[in-house]
Each structure stands twice: as C-alpha cells, then as structure tokens.
Amino acid sequence: MGTRRSWHCLAALVALAGILGLSLPTSPALAAPIPTRAALASPQAELAAVVDRAEVAEGLAALGISPEEARRRALGLTEGEARLALERLDSLPAAGSVGAVIGAALFVFVVLLITDILGFTSVFPFVKKTVR
Amino acid sequence: MLGPAPLWAAAVAVVLGGCGSVLSTLRGSDLPHRAAVAGVPAPRQAEDHCGPAALSALLTWAGRPETPESLVPLVYLPGRSGTLAVDLAREVRARGLLAYPVAPLLPALLAEVAAGNPALVLEQRGLDVAPFWHFGVLTGYDLGRGTVVLHAGAGVPEEVAVDTFRRTWARAEGWALLALPPGRLPAAEDPAGILGALVDLEELGQSAAAAPGYEAYHARWPADWRGPFGLGNARWALGDLAGAESAFRRAAAAAPARPEPSNNLALLARADGRGEEARTLARGAVEAALALGLDPAPFRATLEEVGREP
C-alpha cells in the first residue's frame, strides 16, 4: 500500500514537471557564438524581458487586420519597436491624410487657416506658405 | 465663436515667434546651400494612405520599387485610419534596406539629404488641439529660398518654408527614417546608431544585406572591432565559414583584449577539426572576459565544449 502510494506520488511529480516544462538539469550554459548585439554598449535584450510578440499581435489584430497579418507585423519588429507597439499602441500617432479637416469644427478650421498662413501649421494645400 | 480666433493665433504667433528663425543658423552652418535627391517618385496618395505613398516613394528610390496600393495591406491600420511609424521601419528592413532613425535635429536631417539620402519624415501639421499627422519624404532643400521639398502625397513635390517644416516636424518629435541599400551608410558620424541599425537588420534575418553594411562600417571606422565582428556573424549565418573566420580574425586583431572574437573563432576552429587551436582560443577568451570584468559564463561554456573529445 505504502509503496503504491509513493509510486503514485512520483508519477504525479513527473507529470507535474512535464506540465511545467521542467527537465533534468544539464550544463548551465550552451556553447554558442556571441551575437553582434552583445558587442553593443547596451544590449537591450539583456536589460529587459523579451517582449511577447503574441501580445503585440493581439493588440494589432484588434485594430482591424487579420490575426495572420497581425502576427506577421509583430514578428517583423525589432525588440524596441515591439515594446513601443505593446506599451504605447493607443497613443502612437497613426498618420493618414492631410486633408481630413472636413469634419472639424469651423473654429478649428479658421484657426488652422490663420496658423497656416502664418506658417506655424501646414494643413491646407491651397495656402501659400510664407517663405522668409 | 470666430471672434477670439485671430487673437488666439496672434498669441500662438508670439509664443512660437520667440524661437527665432532657424534659417540664419542653417545658412551659417557648413551645409551646402541647396540639395535635391533625384529618383524619388511623388505619388498622389489615396485618402488616409500617406504612409503607403511615402514608403513606396522611398523604397522605389532605394531600388525596391513598390506601388502604394501593394503596401496598404502591409502597413495600413484600419482601426486607426492611418499608419504607424514602426510598421514603415519593418517593411524597410524586410526588403534588406538599412532602417536608420535620423537624430531629431534639422541640421542632421538636412545633412543626410545633402549626402543624397532622402528621409521618410513624420509631421504633425496641425495644432495640439487639432492634430494632423502626416508622412512624407524629404528630398531636398534650398536655404536661399528658405524652403524644403517634400513628396507628401500631393502628386507633385511640395515646397514648404523651412520654419514651417521645423515646427511641424518638431511636433512629431522629429521622427525621420532613412532606407539605405546594402553597403550604403548614413552621413551621420554616429557609429553606435549605425551599428545598432545594422544589428537590427542582421537579427531580422537579413544577414546578406547586413554583411556589406558591416564592411562599409569597417572601412569607415577601421579601429572599431565591432565592424568585422558583425561581418563575421553575418557571414557565419550565410554559411560562409571561411569568410566568417577571416572577419573574426580582423576583429581580434583590432581589439586583442576582447573575448568575443576569440570565442567565435574557437567554435569555428573546432567545427573545422582544429581542436588544439580551438582550446587555446577558448582559454584566451575566458581569461579576457575575466580581465574585462565580463560575465565569463558564455566563454566558459565554449571552453567546455571545445575541450571535449570530438
């Protein structure tokens, strides 16, 4: 009875280890070429945890592209860009058209027209830019 | 409702006018008085598609012609009715081009144009209360006329006052990106930034495009061991073991105190059946790492590996 219980216990532990992805300890580090990034002053990969690209893709897919395309886009980014897309996706500027002022309020239209003429903004193509 | 607008604009003018004209500073610098990059198309953009239009113009200049329409599914984000800058950088690299972010300083940007490198630029053409984000390609400038030339979706080149562009560009945090063909480097004296851009290219599976870049880097900064070191890794990834070895040897000669070139040379020597040489190199790498105070673990792993009987 006792041996049978301990056998069950061992089997459970082995199964648990399998589930958790544990394996028997091997050599602490595998011999590998030193990558070029390690020669940079601040290898970013060592400073912070690796960005989860699946999470980046999820955020992009919520903005109207297919999950496959979102995955392709997320995987093609550098680590720094992926971090940006993960942490600041809502605030990153998305640039589109320059003439989309139609829906703007008249007040905004007039202000922009004047600032355009003064050369502080560059919204309306029909405004002759001030050249000094 | 309309009454306060001119007053408000006048107040804005006073605040911004306080910055003074950037033009006199630029005229006094050693920038050429005018520059124009040829070979950049000026496509007319479809609604919301300034990103694909600007990208297609720059890619075409760089020898990777694409239409704006073919780029829409790759960079446009319907949920944001626009394109993110990171998506443009990715498509530049995906075509084996070096994606280099220019420093957010107008003289640095114009210096690239003067060197013949057009730049993808992000502008915020409106005001903070009514933002209008816009991508375009900066292809030229004329300090005499006080203008820059943008290919910004109008179908024809657009001439904008330098002072206006300085403001709209600064409002977009001075974002500018070069897309350079293999082996061509930015004009900027920025070894760290250029090396970082080369590593980004190499890590995204573009070793064939990164290799000539590392060679150009080595030709420009011959004392820097990281140029030939990157070249060695890029050649190794391409399966050119003999070429990788000669590059790593150049790196080791440029910086005998660094452990990284010896580590990689040790693994190549072992793969070539030169066990004794591999062990000597690996031992040297561990000692060099300890002397420099680097984490010796990866170098010890190599020593252990090459120390085993094959």
Interface residues (C-beta under 8 A of the other chain):
Chain A: S27 P28 A29 L30 A31 A32 P33 I34 P35 T36 R37 A38 A39 L40 A41 L60 A62 L63 G64 I65 E69 R73 G76 L77 T78 E81 L84 A85 L92 P93 A94 A95 G96 S97 V98 A100 V101 A104 L106 F107 V108 V110 V111 L112 I114 T115 L118 G119 F120 T121 S122 V123 P125 K129 T130 V131 R132
Chain B: M1 L2 A5 P6 W8 A9 V12 A13 L16 S21 L23 Q45 E47 D48 H49 C50 G51 P73 L74 L77 P78 G79 R80 S81 G82 T83 L84 A85 V86 D87 A89 R90 E91 R93 A94 L122 E123 Q124 R125 G126 L127 V129 A130 P131 F132 W133 H134 F135 R145 G146 T147 A152 G153 A154 E158 E159 V160 A161 D163 T164 F165 R167 T168 A172 A192 L195 G196 L198 V199 D200 E202 E203 L204 W225 R226 F229 G230 N233 A234 W236 P259 E260 N263 N264 L267 A297 P298 R300 A301 T302 E304 E305 V306
